[in-house]
Amino acid sequence: ALLKRDGRDVVWVVHEGRVERRAVTVGDTLGDEATITAGLSGGDRVVVEGAVNLTEDSKVTEAKR
């Protein structure tokens, strides 16, 4: 879910079926896990698969749990 774009750490957040790129601040990392310390709010839905292929305002469908 975490990507580097233009030298910044970013994630794709889903809002009303579309994605927006959001800059985040990364704290501790351990292997392939990272703690996000700023840039996200509780309830934000973050793309976790296929994020590398997205562009701003791409339409997405959320997977059923």
Secondary structure, DSSP 4 states (H G I P E B T S, - for coil): --EEETTEEEEEEEETTEEEEEE-EEEEEETTEEEEEES--TT-EE--SSGGG--TT-B--PPP-
